[in-house]
Amino acid sequence: MRTHHRHVFMCVGPRCAPVEGRAQAVFERMGEMIDAHPELAVKRTRTHCMVACRYEGPVMVVYPEGVWYQRVNEANAQRIVDEHLVGGREVSDLIFHRLGEGDTCAPDPKDD
């Protein structure tokens, strides 16, 4: 395995994509986008349902940041590659969750 500094997980469906195979096509295209930047050390992994498609899938997670993106079509994948992976700036209008934040099952601090 090549050295990598970020790991991208992307759901390829089937429930999150209205057109069968479209999320897989975006995943493959995203690989080309990443490969166009040889300086990037990004590992890419396709997943099946991450149980978050109610947030307008397909969804993608970038680690180690733990940033969850929604609506990952080809144009948004290009933004994520250019702005986040290359530029180091998260694409805030596509984020619906962050690691360690927003857990609806977490106890309310005032209950302690």
All heavy atoms as an XYZ file, in Angstrom:
888
protein
N       0.846     -1.168      0.000
C       0.000      0.000      0.000
C       0.893      1.233      0.000
O       1.887      1.283      0.718
C      -0.911     -0.014      1.233
C      -1.810      1.175      1.316
S      -2.909      1.323      2.759
C      -3.139     -0.303      3.356
N       0.513      2.216     -0.794
C       1.271      3.463     -0.829
C       1.038      4.266      0.453
O      -0.017      4.164      1.079
C       0.843      4.320     -2.015
C       1.180      3.710     -3.355
C       0.850      4.652     -4.474
N      -0.594      4.917     -4.486
C      -1.195      5.712     -5.354
N      -0.501      6.357     -6.256
N      -2.502      5.898     -5.304
N       2.017      5.067      0.811
C       1.869      5.971      1.948
C       0.745      6.946      1.652
O       0.626      7.450      0.533
C       3.176      6.754      2.169
O       4.216      5.820      2.436
C       3.050      7.714      3.331
N      -0.077      7.199      2.658
C      -1.146      8.180      2.487
C      -1.324      8.971      3.776
O      -1.008      8.495      4.856
C      -2.458      7.520      2.048
C      -2.999      6.508      3.005
N      -2.520      5.219      3.068
C      -3.974      6.601      3.941
C      -3.185      4.556      4.003
N      -4.069      5.365      4.553
N      -1.821     10.205      3.608
C      -2.043     11.101      4.738
C      -3.532     11.325      4.978
O      -3.911     11.814      6.036
C      -1.336     12.440      4.516
C       0.133     12.273      4.310
N       0.995     11.925      5.327
C       0.889     12.375      3.198
C       2.215     11.832      4.851
N       2.185     12.096      3.562
N      -4.325     11.016      3.997
C      -5.782     11.105      4.121
C      -6.382      9.833      3.540
O      -5.822      9.218      2.639
C      -6.330     12.302      3.354
C      -6.060     13.621      4.016
C      -6.939     14.694      3.391
N      -6.817     15.936      4.090
C      -6.170     16.995      3.611
N      -5.599     16.942      2.434
N      -6.126     18.102      4.314
N      -7.560      9.498      4.077
C      -8.297      8.338      3.580
C      -9.720      8.796      3.301
O     -10.370      9.360      4.177
C      -8.282      7.215      4.610
C      -8.678      5.885      4.070
N      -8.343      4.717      4.694
C      -9.397      5.524      2.972
C      -8.825      3.699      3.996
N      -9.475      4.172      2.962
N     -10.171      8.583      2.093
C     -11.498      8.998      1.650
C     -12.351      7.744      1.482
O     -11.958      6.810      0.781
C     -11.404      9.747      0.307
C     -12.770     10.023     -0.269
C     -10.614     11.030      0.468
N     -13.504      7.727      2.159
C     -14.477      6.643      2.013
C     -15.692      7.222      1.310
O     -16.235      8.237      1.746
C     -14.914      6.109      3.381
C     -13.816      5.453      4.161
C     -12.986      6.203      4.979
C     -13.610      4.086      4.078
C     -11.979      5.608      5.715
C     -12.596      3.475      4.807
C     -11.777      4.238      5.622
N     -16.152      6.567      0.240
C     -17.333      7.056     -0.470
C     -18.333      5.932     -0.650
O     -17.991      4.839     -1.090
C     -16.964      7.627     -1.829
C     -18.184      8.160     -2.559
S     -17.762      8.947     -4.106
C     -19.401      9.054     -4.810
N     -19.574      6.221     -0.301
C     -20.661      5.270     -0.492
C     -21.006      5.200     -1.980
O     -21.165      6.234     -2.627
C     -21.885      5.715      0.308
S     -23.291      4.607      0.089
N     -21.116      3.994     -2.498
C     -21.490      3.830     -3.908
C     -22.881      3.209     -4.050
O     -23.233      2.696     -5.097
C     -20.440      3.010     -4.696
C     -19.127      3.751     -4.750
C     -20.269      1.623     -4.120
N     -23.658      3.283     -2.984
C     -25.056      2.849     -3.082
C     -25.281      1.459     -2.541
O     -24.441      0.917     -1.835
N     -26.436      0.956     -2.838
C     -27.329      1.361     -3.918
C     -28.382      2.391     -3.522
O     -28.958      3.039     -4.380
C     -28.004      0.066     -4.321
C     -28.099     -0.706     -3.045
C     -26.867     -0.334     -2.258
N     -28.670      2.572     -2.243
C     -29.799      3.420     -1.865
C     -29.556      4.909     -2.042
O     -30.499      5.668     -2.210
C     -30.198      3.143     -0.417
C     -30.853      1.787     -0.259
C     -31.327      1.613      1.146
N     -30.186      1.235      1.971
C     -30.241      1.035      3.260
N     -31.351      1.215      3.905
N     -29.176      0.672      3.919
N     -28.327      5.360     -1.980
C     -28.046      6.798     -1.968
C     -28.041      7.426     -3.355
O     -28.033      8.641     -3.481
C     -26.722      7.081     -1.280
S     -25.319      6.315     -2.097
N     -28.023      6.624     -4.397
C     -27.931      7.176     -5.750
C     -29.198      6.845     -6.529
O     -29.552      5.678     -6.670
C     -26.721      6.597     -6.467
N     -29.895      7.879     -7.024
C     -31.138      7.623     -7.744
C     -30.939      6.840     -9.039
O     -31.825      6.112     -9.457
C     -31.690      9.022     -8.022
C     -30.548      9.954     -7.851
C     -29.568      9.289     -6.942
N     -29.779      6.974     -9.655
C     -29.479      6.240    -10.883
C     -28.454      5.168    -10.546
O     -27.350      5.480    -10.087
C     -28.927      7.185    -11.973
C     -28.562      6.409    -13.226
C     -29.928      8.290    -12.286
N     -28.820      3.912    -10.762
C     -27.929      2.808    -10.415
C     -26.594      2.942    -11.135
O     -26.534      3.219    -12.325
C     -28.568      1.469    -10.787
C     -27.769      0.289    -10.302
C     -28.487     -1.031    -10.509
O     -29.715     -1.038    -10.636
O     -27.778     -2.045    -10.540
N     -25.509      2.790    -10.394
C     -24.172      2.867    -10.951
C     -23.589      4.272    -10.996
O     -22.404      4.441    -11.249
N     -24.413      5.288    -10.767
C     -23.910      6.662    -10.867
C     -22.890      6.962     -9.770
O     -21.871      7.596    -10.026
C     -25.078      7.653    -10.803
C     -24.662      9.066    -11.028
C     -24.165      9.270    -12.466
N     -23.435     10.520    -12.552
C     -22.265     10.662    -13.148
N     -21.692      9.649    -13.738
N     -21.662     11.822    -13.182
N     -23.142      6.542     -8.541
C     -22.193      6.802     -7.459
C     -20.863      6.102     -7.738
O     -19.798      6.660     -7.474
C     -22.778      6.371     -6.119
N     -20.918      4.887     -8.279
C     -19.692      4.179     -8.639
C     -18.916      4.956     -9.699
O     -17.692      5.076     -9.620
C     -20.015      2.768     -9.143
C     -18.818      1.982     -9.634
C     -17.789      1.663     -8.560
O     -18.134      1.426     -7.418
N     -16.515      1.658     -8.934
N     -19.618      5.521    -10.666
C     -18.966      6.317    -11.709
C     -18.296      7.553    -11.112
O     -17.186      7.919    -11.513
C     -19.980      6.713    -12.783
N     -18.952      8.196    -10.149
C     -18.363      9.362     -9.484
C     -17.128      8.931     -8.696
O     -16.094      9.606     -8.726
C     -19.390     10.067     -8.575
C     -18.723     11.143     -7.730
C     -20.521     10.658     -9.404
N     -17.206      7.793     -8.015
C     -16.058      7.266     -7.267
C     -14.865      7.048     -8.197
O     -13.731      7.433     -7.881
C     -16.455      5.959     -6.574
C     -15.330      5.295     -5.842
C     -14.946      5.727     -4.587
C     -14.645      4.233     -6.420
C     -13.897      5.108     -3.910
C     -13.605      3.607     -5.754
C     -13.233      4.050     -4.496
N     -15.117      6.454     -9.351
C     -14.040      6.205    -10.308
C     -13.473      7.512    -10.855
O     -12.259      7.673    -10.976
C     -14.544      5.307    -11.429
C     -14.838      3.901    -10.947
C     -15.562      3.038    -11.968
O     -15.715      3.470    -13.139
O     -15.994      1.936    -11.587
N     -14.346      8.455    -11.165
C     -13.899      9.761    -11.666
C     -13.092     10.496    -10.595
O     -12.090     11.144    -10.901
C     -15.117     10.583    -12.115
C     -14.785     11.953    -12.577
C     -13.990     11.953    -13.900
N     -13.638     13.320    -14.227
C     -12.394     13.808    -14.216
N     -11.368     13.022    -13.950
N     -12.165     15.062    -14.508
N     -13.510     10.377     -9.332
C     -12.772     11.005     -8.255
C     -11.347     10.445     -8.177
O     -10.396     11.174     -7.890
C     -13.480     10.817     -6.916
C     -12.830     11.586     -5.796
S     -13.691     11.449     -4.229
C     -13.682      9.689     -3.967
N     -11.177      9.168     -8.462
C      -9.840      8.582     -8.511
C      -8.978      9.254     -9.557
O      -7.794      9.534     -9.319
N      -9.562      9.552    -10.707
C      -8.824     10.267    -11.755
C      -8.460     11.677    -11.293
O      -7.364     12.169    -11.571
C      -9.662     10.331    -13.035
C      -9.928      8.981    -13.652
C     -10.981      9.017    -14.753
O     -11.481     10.126    -15.087
O     -11.323      7.941    -15.267
N      -9.407     12.324    -10.595
C      -9.151     13.682    -10.084
C      -7.991     13.671     -9.092
O      -7.119     14.550     -9.127
C     -10.403     14.229     -9.394
C     -11.580     14.449    -10.291
S     -13.027     14.897     -9.273
C     -14.360     14.675    -10.434
N      -7.984     12.688     -8.210
C      -6.910     12.572     -7.215
C      -5.588     12.253     -7.906
O      -4.557     12.860     -7.614
C      -7.267     11.516     -6.148
C      -8.416     12.033     -5.264
C      -6.050     11.148     -5.301
C      -9.028     10.980     -4.355
N      -5.614     11.328     -8.856
C      -4.393     10.938     -9.567
C      -3.804     12.087    -10.381
O      -2.613     12.086    -10.687
C      -4.657      9.741    -10.477
C      -4.885      8.461     -9.697
O      -4.595      8.430     -8.480
O      -5.382      7.483    -10.303
N      -4.631     13.081    -10.724
C      -4.144     14.238    -11.471
C      -3.244     15.127    -10.615
O      -2.605     16.047    -11.123
C      -5.324     15.051    -12.009
N      -3.193     14.830     -9.322
C      -2.353     15.587     -8.379
C      -1.361     14.617     -7.735
O      -1.607     14.101     -6.651
C      -3.213     16.254     -7.303
C      -4.187     17.232     -7.849
N      -3.828     18.531     -8.134
C      -5.490     17.102     -8.187
C      -4.888     19.157     -8.618
N      -5.899     18.319     -8.664
N      -0.244     14.343     -8.382
C       0.698     13.358     -7.857
C       1.241     13.681     -6.471
O       1.714     12.799     -5.769
C       1.821     13.312     -8.895
C       1.558     14.388     -9.872
C       0.195     14.942     -9.632
N       1.138     14.948     -6.056
C       1.615     15.321     -4.722
C       0.670     14.850     -3.615
O       1.049     14.836     -2.441
C       1.800     16.847     -4.637
C       0.516     17.659     -4.537
C      -0.241     17.894     -5.854
O       0.123     17.310     -6.898
O      -1.207     18.672     -5.831
N      -0.554     14.480     -3.959
C      -1.512     14.020     -2.949
C      -1.191     12.598     -2.512
O      -0.862     11.746     -3.331
C      -2.941     14.053     -3.491
C      -3.574     15.410     -3.697
C      -4.996     15.248     -4.241
C      -3.592     16.199     -2.409
N      -1.314     12.357     -1.227
C      -1.163     11.012     -0.676
C      -2.514     10.648     -0.061
O      -2.717     10.744      1.139
C      -0.047     10.971      0.352
N      -3.453     10.285     -0.941
C      -4.832     10.013     -0.534
C      -5.200      8.593     -0.940
O      -5.046      8.212     -2.097
C      -5.814     11.009     -1.200
C      -7.257     10.669     -0.858
C      -5.499     12.432     -0.774
N      -5.675      7.825      0.020
C      -6.205      6.484     -0.257
C      -7.708      6.627     -0.395
O      -8.351      7.362      0.343
C      -5.878      5.521      0.869
C      -6.460      4.139      0.629
C      -5.776      3.100      1.445
C      -6.361      1.724      1.247
N      -6.440      1.280     -0.128
N      -8.274      5.921     -1.323
C      -9.700      5.990     -1.626
C     -10.298      4.604     -1.452
O      -9.741      3.620     -1.930
C      -9.775      6.411     -3.100
C     -10.950      6.967     -3.625
C     -10.688      7.460     -5.079
N     -10.009      6.510     -5.922
C     -10.617      5.695     -6.774
N     -11.908      5.711     -6.918
N      -9.922      4.864     -7.507
N     -11.449      4.529     -0.760
C     -12.126      3.250     -0.547
C     -13.611      3.427     -0.799
O     -14.222      4.356     -0.283
C     -11.908      2.752      0.903
O     -10.504      2.607      1.135
C     -12.597      1.428      1.146
N     -14.179      2.516     -1.597
C     -15.627      2.544     -1.814
C     -16.290      1.743     -0.716
O     -15.727      0.758     -0.225
C     -15.999      2.004     -3.195
C     -15.969      0.512     -3.323
C     -16.358      0.014     -4.708
N     -15.589      0.564     -5.784
C     -14.462      0.054     -6.270
N     -13.963     -1.046     -5.757
N     -13.824      0.620     -7.244
N     -17.451      2.198     -0.301
C     -18.228      1.481      0.699
C     -19.634      1.295      0.164
O     -20.022      1.903     -0.836
C     -18.324      2.250      2.037
O     -19.175      3.381      1.866
C     -16.963      2.672      2.529
N     -20.373      0.456      0.839
C     -21.806      0.396      0.581
C     -22.452      1.262      1.644
O     -21.788      2.075      2.272
C     -22.289     -1.046      0.567
C     -21.752     -1.783     -0.625
N     -22.213     -1.563     -1.909
C     -20.749     -2.678     -0.742
C     -21.528     -2.315     -2.758
N     -20.624     -3.000     -2.073
N     -23.682      1.112      1.878
C     -24.445      2.022      2.728
C     -23.726      2.351      4.037
O     -23.306      1.467      4.775
C     -25.810      1.434      3.030
S     -26.877      2.583      3.897
N     -23.603      3.651      4.319
C     -23.055      4.119      5.588
C     -24.181      4.646      6.483
O     -23.935      5.362      7.445
C     -22.000      5.200      5.352
C     -20.743      4.639      4.723
S     -19.333      5.765      4.794
C     -19.629      6.791      3.373
N     -25.420      4.306      6.119
C     -26.620      4.640      6.882
C     -26.709      6.152      7.147
O     -27.029      6.589      8.226
C     -26.706      3.828      8.194
C     -28.095      3.944      8.804
C     -26.367      2.369      7.964
N     -26.395      6.933      6.134
C     -26.491      8.381      6.267
C     -27.096      9.012      5.017
O     -27.039     10.213      4.839
C     -25.116      8.971      6.538
N     -27.702      8.199      4.155
C     -28.188      8.723      2.874
C     -29.389      9.641      3.032
O     -29.733     10.363      2.113
C     -28.487      7.603      1.894
S     -29.665      6.393      2.499
N     -30.007      9.651      4.204
C     -31.095     10.607      4.395
C     -30.573     12.032      4.288
O     -31.318     12.982      4.186
C     -31.784     10.384      5.736
C     -30.918     10.749      6.915
C     -31.692     10.617      8.211
N     -30.871     11.133      9.288
C     -30.649     10.539     10.425
N     -31.210      9.377     10.668
N     -29.893     11.077     11.334
N     -29.254     12.167      4.326
C     -28.612     13.471      4.195
C     -28.226     13.759      2.755
O     -27.243     14.450      2.517
C     -27.387     13.554      5.093
C     -27.728     13.459      6.551
C     -27.430     12.327      7.276
C     -28.366     14.505      7.191
C     -27.749     12.236      8.617
C     -28.690     14.423      8.532
C     -28.379     13.298      9.236
O     -28.691     13.212     10.555
N     -28.961     13.236      1.831
C     -28.733     13.516      0.414
C     -27.424     12.922     -0.085
O     -26.449     13.628     -0.294
C     -28.792     15.021      0.149
C     -30.113     15.650      0.558
C     -30.154     17.131      0.282
O     -29.877     17.515     -0.861
O     -30.464     17.869      1.220
N     -27.421     11.631     -0.276
C     -26.235     10.931     -0.739
C     -25.996     11.121     -2.209
O     -26.765     11.802     -2.868
N     -24.958     10.531     -2.703
C     -23.975      9.746     -1.979
C     -23.192     10.590     -0.980
O     -23.050     11.790     -1.143
C     -23.049      9.216     -3.065
C     -23.717      9.476     -4.365
C     -24.704     10.544     -4.140
N     -22.686      9.899      0.044
C     -21.897     10.569      1.062
C     -20.448     10.122      0.968
O     -20.143      9.057      0.444
C     -22.445     10.328      2.490
C     -23.851     10.868      2.624
C     -22.390      8.874      2.874
N     -19.574     10.984      1.499
C     -18.142     10.703      1.496
C     -17.567     11.217      2.808
O     -17.984     12.258      3.311
C     -17.470     11.416      0.323
C     -16.003     11.115      0.214
S     -15.290     11.762     -1.304
C     -15.072     13.457     -0.861
N     -16.605     10.479      3.367
C     -15.942     10.865      4.600
C     -14.448     11.015      4.321
O     -13.857     10.170      3.660
C     -16.134      9.804      5.707
C     -15.572     10.291      7.027
C     -17.585      9.405      5.846
N     -13.872     12.096      4.833
C     -12.434     12.329      4.684
C     -11.802     12.221      6.069
O     -12.178     12.944      6.992
C     -12.138     13.725      4.084
C     -10.630     13.954      3.989
C     -12.803     13.878      2.718
N     -10.854     11.287      6.201
C     -10.093     11.129      7.434
C      -8.647     11.494      7.171
O      -8.184     11.304      6.059
C     -10.160      9.674      7.930
C     -11.468      9.352      8.590
C     -12.432      8.603      7.927
C     -11.754      9.808      9.867
C     -13.645      8.321      8.528
C     -12.959      9.524     10.474
C     -13.896      8.779      9.802
O     -15.105      8.512     10.401
N      -7.928     12.092      8.135
C      -8.198     12.037      9.564
C      -9.135     13.128     10.064
O      -9.519     13.117     11.237
C      -6.813     12.197     10.192
C      -6.069     13.049      9.231
C      -6.584     12.643      7.863
N      -9.538     14.058      9.215
C     -10.386     15.148      9.673
C     -11.738     14.686     10.190
O     -12.334     15.329     11.041
C     -10.607     16.176      8.556
C      -9.355     16.911      8.138
C      -8.648     16.241      6.984
O      -8.721     14.995      6.848
O      -8.003     16.955      6.203
N     -12.262     13.589      9.638
C     -13.574     13.100     10.049
C     -14.702     13.975      9.535
O     -15.714     14.153     10.199
N     -14.536     14.515      8.340
C     -15.533     15.388      7.725
C     -16.414     14.557      6.794
O     -15.910     13.853      5.928
C     -14.844     16.530      6.942
C     -15.854     17.347      6.154
C     -14.068     17.422      7.884
N     -17.730     14.661      7.004
C     -18.712     13.929      6.197
C     -19.354     14.885      5.191
O     -19.939     15.901      5.573
C     -19.799     13.341      7.093
C     -19.344     12.189      7.934
C     -18.422     12.214      8.930
C     -19.816     10.852      7.861
N     -18.283     10.966      9.487
C     -19.132     10.108      8.849
C     -20.755     10.201      7.068
C     -19.353      8.754      9.055
C     -20.978      8.844      7.270
C     -20.282      8.143      8.247
N     -19.239     14.540      3.916
C     -19.819     15.339      2.836
C     -21.063     14.649      2.279
O     -21.139     13.424      2.240
C     -18.810     15.511      1.696
C     -17.672     16.440      2.018
C     -16.392     15.962      2.230
C     -17.879     17.816      2.097
C     -15.339     16.820      2.511
C     -16.832     18.678      2.385
C     -15.571     18.179      2.587
O     -14.533     19.036      2.868
N     -22.010     15.457      1.814
C     -23.233     14.951      1.187
C     -23.283     15.427     -0.272
O     -22.500     16.267     -0.674
C     -24.451     15.459      1.934
C     -24.598     16.972      1.925
C     -25.740     17.440      2.797
O     -26.560     16.649      3.238
N     -25.797     18.730      3.058
N     -24.223     14.839     -1.032
C     -24.459     15.225     -2.436
C     -23.178     15.156     -3.272
O     -22.854     16.081     -4.014
C     -25.077     16.623     -2.514
C     -26.396     16.768     -1.826
C     -27.062     18.122     -2.045
N     -26.197     19.269     -1.926
C     -25.970     19.953     -0.797
N     -26.552     19.596      0.314
N     -25.174     21.000     -0.795
N     -22.459     14.049     -3.168
C     -21.181     13.925     -3.874
C     -21.437     13.462     -5.311
O     -21.379     12.282     -5.626
C     -20.210     12.980     -3.136
C     -18.873     12.929     -3.867
C     -20.010     13.446     -1.704
N     -21.756     14.436     -6.153
C     -21.835     14.172     -7.586
C     -20.473     14.541     -8.176
O     -19.538     14.885     -7.439
C     -22.981     14.981     -8.223
C     -22.864     16.471     -7.965
O     -21.769     17.020     -7.794
N     -23.995     17.162     -7.916
N     -20.343     14.485     -9.482
C     -19.030     14.726    -10.082
C     -18.527     16.150     -9.819
O     -17.354     16.353     -9.482
C     -19.060     14.445    -11.584
C     -17.678     14.453    -12.194
C     -17.630     13.922    -13.606
O     -18.394     12.996    -13.936
O     -16.805     14.448    -14.370
N     -19.402     17.143     -9.924
C     -18.987     18.535     -9.692
C     -18.564     18.742     -8.237
O     -17.553     19.403     -7.968
C     -20.122     19.492    -10.059
N     -19.317     18.168     -7.297
C     -18.965     18.323     -5.882
C     -17.714     17.534     -5.531
O     -16.914     17.973     -4.700
C     -20.142     17.932     -4.992
C     -21.260     18.953     -5.053
O     -21.055     20.096     -5.449
N     -22.459     18.538     -4.684
N     -17.520     16.390     -6.163
C     -16.285     15.625     -5.945
C     -15.084     16.453     -6.394
O     -14.054     16.481     -5.714
C     -16.335     14.295     -6.691
N     -15.233     17.157     -7.515
C     -14.137     18.008     -7.995
C     -13.841     19.111     -6.995
O     -12.678     19.407     -6.707
C     -14.494     18.629     -9.358
C     -13.347     19.402     -9.982
C     -12.224     18.491    -10.429
O     -12.418     17.646    -11.291
N     -11.037     18.657     -9.845
N     -14.884     19.715     -6.422
C     -14.687     20.751     -5.402
C     -13.967     20.185     -4.183
O     -13.066     20.829     -3.639
C     -16.030     21.333     -4.971
C     -16.696     22.202     -6.007
C     -17.991     22.795     -5.484
N     -17.730     23.673     -4.349
C     -18.634     23.953     -3.412
N     -19.847     23.455     -3.457
N     -18.317     24.758     -2.407
N     -14.377     18.993     -3.740
C     -13.762     18.382     -2.559
C     -12.287     18.085     -2.819
O     -11.430     18.355     -1.971
C     -14.539     17.121     -2.131
C     -15.943     17.517     -1.639
C     -13.781     16.345     -1.065
C     -16.921     16.365     -1.538
N     -11.988     17.563     -4.003
C     -10.584     17.295     -4.344
C      -9.803     18.603     -4.394
O      -8.761     18.742     -3.748
C     -10.464     16.517     -5.674
C      -9.015     16.467     -6.152
C     -11.021     15.102     -5.515
N     -10.301     19.585     -5.129
C      -9.566     20.846     -5.314
C      -9.455     21.651     -4.023
O      -8.369     22.122     -3.671
C     -10.238     21.717     -6.382
C     -10.128     21.125     -7.772
O      -9.293     20.223     -7.992
O     -10.889     21.574     -8.654
N     -10.584     21.823     -3.336
C     -10.598     22.708     -2.177
C     -10.091     22.028     -0.901
O      -9.296     22.613     -0.175
C     -12.012     23.265     -1.960
C     -12.461     24.157     -3.101
C     -13.903     24.617     -2.978
O     -14.370     24.843     -1.843
O     -14.569     24.729     -4.029
N     -10.548     20.795     -0.632
C     -10.174     20.136      0.621
C      -8.866     19.365      0.481
O      -7.909     19.622      1.206
C     -11.297     19.207      1.080
C     -11.086     18.634      2.450
N     -12.116     18.263      3.259
C      -9.966     18.348      3.161
C     -11.648     17.792      4.403
N     -10.334     17.830      4.352
N      -8.812     18.433     -0.439
C      -7.648     17.556     -0.517
C      -6.400     18.285     -1.005
O      -5.307     18.046     -0.498
C      -7.954     16.349     -1.395
C      -9.139     15.481     -0.952
C      -9.326     14.316     -1.909
C      -8.990     15.015      0.483
N      -6.563     19.176     -1.980
C      -5.414     19.921     -2.500
C      -5.208     21.210     -1.711
O      -4.107     21.503     -1.253
C      -5.573     20.241     -4.008
C      -4.445     21.140     -4.497
C      -5.625     18.958     -4.824
N      -6.277     21.979     -1.527
C      -6.163     23.302     -0.933
C      -6.201     23.350      0.580
O      -5.885     24.376      1.176
N      -6.637     22.265      1.225
C      -6.677     22.236      2.673
C      -7.838     22.992      3.296
O      -7.851     23.231      4.497
N      -8.837     23.376      2.484
C     -10.009     24.095      2.984
C     -11.243     23.218      2.810
O     -11.571     22.810      1.693
C     -10.223     25.398      2.199
C      -9.119     26.408      2.359
C      -9.317     27.615      1.445
N      -9.698     27.294      0.070
C      -8.851     26.969     -0.911
N      -7.553     26.890     -0.668
N      -9.284     26.720     -2.127
N     -11.926     22.929      3.894
C     -13.135     22.110      3.827
C     -14.201     22.822      2.995
O     -14.264     24.051      2.979
C     -13.657     21.837      5.229
C     -12.684     21.042      6.062
C     -13.101     20.924      7.514
O     -14.129     21.526      7.916
O     -12.385     20.243      8.256
N     -15.040     22.049      2.333
C     -16.127     22.587      1.510
C     -17.368     22.648      2.399
O     -18.179     21.724      2.439
C     -16.355     21.718      0.252
C     -17.384     22.368     -0.664
C     -15.037     21.484     -0.489
N     -17.496     23.729      3.130
C     -18.463     23.818      4.227
C     -19.910     23.631      3.798
O     -20.705     23.077      4.560
C     -18.297     25.119      4.994
O     -18.476     26.217      4.138
N     -20.289     24.075      2.602
C     -21.693     23.935      2.198
C     -22.089     22.494      1.884
O     -23.269     22.202      1.750
C     -22.032     24.859      1.027
C     -21.236     24.558     -0.225
O     -19.983     24.621     -0.161
O     -21.858     24.273     -1.266
N     -21.140     21.579      1.817
C     -21.443     20.164      1.570
C     -21.317     19.306      2.831
O     -21.668     18.135      2.815
C     -20.517     19.602      0.488
C     -20.606     20.252     -0.889
C     -19.573     19.642     -1.827
C     -22.005     20.138     -1.464
N     -20.829     19.872      3.925
C     -20.607     19.110      5.158
C     -21.919     18.963      5.920
O     -22.642     19.934      6.103
C     -19.564     19.807      6.052
C     -18.204     19.824      5.351
C     -19.461     19.112      7.412
C     -17.160     20.665      6.052
N     -22.203     17.731      6.361
C     -23.381     17.539      7.212
C     -23.020     16.942      8.567
O     -23.862     16.862      9.463
C     -24.456     16.684      6.524
C     -24.111     15.227      6.407
C     -24.501     14.323      7.372
C     -23.407     14.758      5.311
C     -24.193     12.975      7.265
C     -23.104     13.416      5.184
C     -23.492     12.522      6.163
N     -21.760     16.538      8.753
C     -21.352     15.956     10.030
C     -19.841     16.049     10.151
O     -19.129     16.042      9.154
C     -21.787     14.484     10.100
C     -21.444     13.818     11.390
N     -22.086     14.074     12.560
C     -20.497     12.887     11.674
C     -21.568     13.328     13.533
N     -20.609     12.600     13.012
N     -19.385     16.116     11.399
C     -17.952     16.080     11.700
C     -17.732     15.061     12.808
O     -18.541     14.961     13.727
C     -17.458     17.429     12.197
C     -17.481     18.514     11.190
C     -17.070     19.832     11.846
N     -17.269     20.920     10.935
C     -16.437     21.246      9.958
N     -15.338     20.557      9.794
N     -16.694     22.245      9.170
N     -16.639     14.357     12.739
C     -16.284     13.389     13.760
C     -16.277     14.073     15.122
O     -15.706     15.145     15.290
C     -14.907     12.804     13.462
C     -14.428     11.668     14.350
C     -15.304     10.442     14.140
C     -12.988     11.324     14.030
N     -16.981     13.487     16.080
C     -17.012     14.020     17.432
C     -18.027     15.113     17.672
O     -18.114     15.643     18.764
N     -18.804     15.451     16.652
C     -19.821     16.490     16.787
C     -21.157     15.976     16.271
O     -21.196     15.177     15.354
C     -19.465     17.734     15.967
C     -18.231     18.441     16.413
C     -17.922     19.658     15.554
O     -18.787     20.099     14.782
O     -16.797     20.152     15.657
N     -22.231     16.452     16.852
C     -23.545     16.185     16.304
C     -24.146     14.838     16.632
O     -25.097     14.435     15.999
N     -23.615     14.146     17.612
C     -24.155     12.842     17.981
C     -25.481     13.041     18.713
O     -25.510     13.493     19.858
C     -23.156     12.095     18.865
C     -23.585     10.679     19.165
O     -24.728     10.306     18.854
O     -22.757      9.942     19.709
N     -26.577     12.697     18.064
C     -27.892     12.924     18.661
C     -28.154     11.982     19.820
O     -29.101     12.166     20.556
C     -29.002     12.759     17.616
O     -28.913     11.441     17.069
C     -28.882     13.801     16.530
N     -27.322     10.965     19.995
C     -27.494     10.027     21.105
C     -26.627     10.403     22.315
O     -26.668      9.741     23.334
C     -27.159      8.605     20.655
S     -28.228      7.999     19.364
N     -25.832     11.450     22.187
C     -24.945     11.843     23.279
C     -25.772     12.401     24.429
O     -26.794     13.038     24.227
C     -23.949     12.897     22.800
N     -25.333     12.130     25.659
C     -26.075     12.666     26.805
C     -25.999     14.185     26.835
O     -24.997     14.764     26.429
C     -25.372     12.043     28.005
C     -24.042     11.620     27.521
C     -24.173     11.358     26.038
N     -27.033     14.787     27.303
C     -27.073     16.231     27.449
C     -26.178     16.607     28.633
O     -26.340     16.068     29.727
C     -28.514     16.668     27.718
C     -28.688     18.177     27.623
O     -27.739     18.921     27.929
O     -29.796     18.583     27.260
N     -25.213     17.540     28.444
C     -24.283     17.887     29.533
C     -24.984     18.386     30.790
O     -24.497     18.207     31.890
C     -23.394     18.968     28.931
C     -23.695     19.009     27.493
C     -24.953     18.256     27.235
N     -26.136     19.006     30.663
C     -26.827     19.520     31.849
C     -27.450     18.413     32.680
O     -27.870     18.632     33.803
C     -27.879     20.560     31.455
C     -29.023     20.005     30.645
C     -29.987     21.111     30.234
C     -31.046     20.515     29.332
N     -31.729     21.464     28.536
N     -27.521     17.170     32.127
C     -28.063     16.025     32.858
C     -27.037     15.425     33.819
O     -27.362     14.573     34.633
C     -28.563     14.949     31.909
C     -29.802     15.367     31.143
O     -30.498     16.297     31.609
O     -30.062     14.786     30.084
N     -25.770     15.829     33.684
C     -24.706     15.253     34.537
C     -24.754     15.775     35.946
O     -25.113     16.790     36.317
C     -23.323     15.512     33.938
C     -23.120     14.688     32.679
O     -23.740     13.623     32.547
O     -22.320     15.110     31.858
